[in-house]
């Protein structure tokens, strides 16, 4: 049960860190740099879409995990059933969440899926 509580906390920390990364700094230079980065990212996404590249396995898993945070928020006990359905341990889920948090594409996919 203690591991379950830690896992729930880890999910909320991951969610908060993803939301925190999206916060606006508020200064004009930062906004201009951010706009340039976003424009470049959109160009890269467009080029990737043209190539019709399949998303990575980690991105697909991140999309699957996105709704999990809301499900746990509504019913913390539902996590154990979710893990059993996927034949996954809490440690494997923690490792997957860590991997997602380290990959920008997977983090974005997780954030969008929430």
C-alpha positions in Angstrom: 0.0 0.0 0.0 2.9 2.3 0.7 4.3 1.7 -2.8 0.9 2.5 -4.2 0.9 5.8 -2.3 4.4 6.6 -3.6 3.3 5.8 -7.1 0.3 8.1 -6.9 2.6 10.8 -5.6 5.1 10.2 -8.4 2.3 10.5 -11.0 1.2 13.8 -9.5 4.8 15.1 -9.4 5.3 14.1 -13.1 2.1 15.9 -14.0 3.1 19.0 -12.0 6.5 19.1 -13.6 5.0 18.8 -17.0 2.6 21.6 -16.3 5.4 23.7 -14.7 7.5 23.3 -17.9 4.7 24.8 -19.8 4.3 27.9 -17.6 5.0 31.4 -19.1 8.0 33.3 -17.8 6.4 36.6 -18.7 9.4 38.4 -20.1 9.5 39.6 -23.7 12.9 38.1 -24.6 11.8 34.8 -23.3 8.5 35.0 -25.2 10.4 35.8 -28.5 12.8 32.9 -27.9 9.9 30.6 -27.1 8.0 31.7 -30.2 11.1 31.0 -32.3 11.5 27.5 -30.7 7.8 26.8 -31.2 8.0 27.8 -34.9 11.1 25.6 -35.4 9.3 22.7 -33.6 6.3 23.1 -35.8 8.5 23.0 -38.9 10.1 19.8 -37.6 6.7 18.3 -36.8 5.5 19.2 -40.3 8.6 17.6 -41.8 8.1 14.5 -39.7 4.4 14.4 -40.7 5.5 14.5 -44.3 7.7 11.5 -43.8 4.7 9.8 -42.1 7.0 8.5 -39.3 5.4 6.2 -36.7 5.6 7.6 -33.2 8.1 5.8 -30.9 7.0 3.1 -28.6 7.7 5.4 -25.6 5.4 8.1 -27.1 2.6 5.5 -27.6 3.0 4.4 -24.0 2.9 8.0 -22.8 -0.4 8.5 -24.6 -1.8 5.4 -22.9 -0.6 6.7 -19.5 -2.0 10.2 -19.8 -5.6 9.3 -18.7 -4.2 7.2 -15.9 -3.4 10.3 -13.8 -7.1 11.4 -13.9 -8.3 7.8 -13.2 -6.0 7.7 -10.1 -7.1 11.1 -9.0 -10.8 10.0 -9.1 -10.1 6.5 -7.6 -6.6 5.8 -6.2 -7.5 2.1 -5.7 -8.0 1.7 -9.4 -4.3 1.7 -10.1 -3.8 -1.8 -8.9 -6.4 -3.1 -11.3 -4.9 -1.2 -14.1 -1.5 -2.6 -13.4 -2.9 -6.2 -13.2 -4.7 -5.8 -16.6 -1.4 -4.8 -18.2 0.7 -7.4 -16.2 2.9 -4.6 -15.0 4.5 -4.0 -11.6 4.6 -0.7 -9.8 8.4 -0.6 -10.3 7.9 -1.0 -14.1 5.4 1.8 -14.1 7.7 4.0 -12.1 10.5 3.3 -14.6 8.3 4.0 -17.5 7.2 7.3 -16.0 10.8 8.2 -15.4 11.7 7.4 -19.1 8.7 9.5 -20.3 9.8 12.4 -18.2 13.3 12.3 -19.7 12.0 12.2 -23.4 10.6 15.5 -24.7 8.3 13.9 -27.3 7.0 11.4 -24.8 6.5 14.1 -22.1 4.5 16.1 -24.6 2.4 13.1 -25.6 1.7 12.4 -21.9 0.7 16.0 -21.3 -1.6 16.1 -24.4 -3.2 12.8 -23.4 -4.2 14.2 -20.0 
